[in-house]
Amino acid sequence: MPVCDLISHQLYYESRKAKKPRGTVVFVHGSGGTSQTWREQMPFFSDDWNCAAIDLPGHGRSSPPLCPSTTEAARLLKAFINQESFLAPIYLAGHSLGAAIVLEYALNYPGDPGGIIIIGGGAKLKVLPQILTDLSHNEIHKDLIKMSFSPKSDPHLIDSQAELFMQNSSAVLYADFNACNEFDLTENLSGITSPALMITGDEDVLTPPKYADYLQNHLSDSRLVIVESAGHFVMLEQPDSVNAVIKDFLNAL
């Protein structure tokens, strides 16, 4: 697993290289996740694109400190991409918190990403106050991750993802959810000019389809796909559908 040495962090990431790459796709996970969030996407896209899936600071094998905000995480993502000299054009894919980071990146570095893929995201990601209160008291509830999935999803997938989620400390989860709670680009979306693809599950209760609708209506170059029988982890619940949609989007750029 490669490591990127920055001044403030050591960032680990999964890497796959195509034989004749058409650019690079960088994947950014959500709250309490790691690069393994993208295990259904990395092998698929590495046929045509170089792929990198990062462990955000304090997650997986990456070093602390945690990023206190999506803005800071976007700055770090930019430093990571510059340091590793990935093959252009570079496309960014983010899930949930990762989607917020990708939107921040596209806003702060206009014209940089060749396209952005927003999965389970929105212009703002308010978190229930009780969740933050519980995490501040070191209480982590497994039901929080289980409600992220469609009831139709494979129970083994839900259980395995819940186990991974519960391996996080309450401090990591609090920082992630607080960053989501403070994220709000509702007044800034016009500054994002990169082509955007929004993907959401029709049964996502954390970031329901109306969040993606709002993005589509306020981004200048965007496309929305709603995937049936999927919740917040749509890219794990319905990977074939999600991969096909992303591939169509990338091929059209």
N, C-alpha and C positions, 0 to 999 in steps of 0.2 A: 504494500500500500504506500504510494508516494507521500512525501511530506513537503510542505511549503514552509520555509523559514522566513517569517516576517519579523520586524523589530519587536512587536508586542506578542506574537503568537507563533506556535507551531501548528499548522493546519494540515491534517491528514485528509486524503481524498482517494476514492476509488477511481481508477483510470482504465479506459479501454481505447485502443487505437484501431481505426479502420485501415484497410490496405490502400484505398484511394479516397481519403477523406474529403468531404465537401464542406468542411468547417468543423466547429466544435459546439457541442451542447453541454452546458454546465447546469447541473441539477442541484437545487437547494431545498433541503428538507424542512419540515415544520416543527412545531413545539414538541420537545422531548424525543425528537427523532435523530437519525444518523443517516449516513450515506446509504444504508441498507433499505431505506424507504423506497429507493429506486431500483430494487433488485429485478423488477419485471421490465424495466425500461432500458437499463444499461446494455444487456446483451442484444436487445432488438435493434437499437439505434447505432450500435458500433459497427454495423455492416457498412454504413455510408458516412457516418460522422464520428470524429473523435469524441469521446464522452468523459466527463469528469463529474463525480458526485462528492460534494464536500461534506465533511463533518464540521458543523459550525463550532466556534470556540466553546470549550467546556462540554462538548458532546462527543460521544464515541471516543476516538483516540486523540482528538485535538485538545490543545492545552487551554486552560483558563487564561485571562478572565473572560467571563461571559459578556456578550454585547448587551448593553442596557437598552438599546433602541434599534429599530429597523434602519434608521439613518446611519448609525454607527456600523451596523452589520453590512449595509450596502457599501460603505467606504472600505471595509475590510475585504469584501468580495471583489471590489475593483482592484485593490492592492494585490490580492491573490491572483487574479486574472493577468494583471500586468507582469507579475513576478514569474509566472509560469509560461508566459509567451505562447498562449494557445493559438492554434491556427484559426485565422479569421475566415469567414464571418463567424461571430460568436452568438449563439442563441442561449437564452436563459430560461430555465424552467423551474418554477417554485411551487411548493405546496403549502397552503395555510400561512403560517409565519413566513415560510420561504417565499410564498407568493407576494407577501407584503414587502419583503426585502428586494425582490425582483422589480416590483413597481417603483420602489424608492430608487433603485439603481437606474432604471430607465428615465426617471424624472431628473435625477442629478447628473446623469451622463448622457444627454440626448444625442441620438445618432450613433451611440456606441453599440448596443445590442442590435443584431440584425433582425431579431424578433424575440418576443417574450411569450411564454406559455404560463398562464395563471390557472392553477388547479386548486379548487376549494378556497378561493380568495375573494377579496372585496376591497372597496375603497377605504373602508374602516372595519375593524375587527374587535368590537367591544366584547368584553368578557364579563360574565355574571360576577358581581362583587363577591358573592359567597365563595366562588372558586378561588379567588385571590386571597380571601380571608383564611380559608382552610389551608392553602399552601403556605401562608405566612405563619401558620401554627403547625407546620410540618405534617399536615394531613393530606394524603394523596388517595384519591378515590378511583378504583379500577373502573367503576361504571362510567367515568368520564370518557375513557377511550372506547368502551364498548358501545356507547351511544353514538360514536362517530361512524359506525357501520350500518348499512342497511340490514334489517332483520333477515333479509334473504341471503345474506353473505355466508360463506363457509364458516361454521363455528370454529373450526381449527385455525383459520386465518385470524378471526377475532381474538381468540385466546392467545395466540402467539404474539400478536401485536400488543395486547394488553400486558403480557409478561415483559416485553421490551420496554413499554412505557413505564412500568412500575420499577424498572431498574434505575430510573432517574432519581436524583435527590430532589427534595421539595424546593431547594434553592434554585436548581436549574429550571424546574417547571415554573416557579414563580417568575423568574426573570423572563422566560419565554412568553408566558401569558400576559405579563405586565407590558412587555414590548408590543404585543398584539393590541392590548387595551388602549395604549397610547397612540397607536398608529391611526392616522386619519389623513387621507389625501383627497377628500371630497372636493376641496376647493382648488386642487392642483392638477387634476387629471388632464386638462388641456395641454399641459406641458409635456406629456408623454406622446412621442411621435412614432415610436417603434411599432411595427405591425404586432398585433396582440391576438392570441388565441386564449379564450376562456373556456375551461372545462369544469363542469360541476355535476355531481350526482343528483338525480331527481329526488332522492330521499336524504339529502344532506341536511341535517338539522342544525349543524354548527354554522355553516355558511350556505344558507339556502339559495336556490337559483335566483332569487330576486337580487342578491348581491352581485352576481355575474351579469344580470340584466342591466343593473346600474352602470357597471363598467362598460358594457357594450354601448350604452347610450351616451357615454361621456368620453370615450376614447375615439380618436379620429380615424383609426384604421384597425378595426377589430372584428372578431368572429366569435360566436358563442355556440358551444355544443353541450347539450344536456344529455347525460348518459343514464339510461334506465337501469333500475334495480341496483343502484349504487348510492353510497353515503359519502361521507367526507373523505374517505380513503379510496376514492374512485379508481385511482391508478393501480391499486392492489386488488380491488374488488372486481373490476372489469378491465384487466390489462390489455386484452386484445383490442377492444373497442377504443380505449384511450390511445394506444400506440398507433393504431391506424389513423386516427384523427390528427395526431401530432405529425405523423409522417406526411399526410396530405398537406398540412400547413407548411411544413418545412420545404416540401417539394415545390410549393407555389411561390416561394420567396425568391 
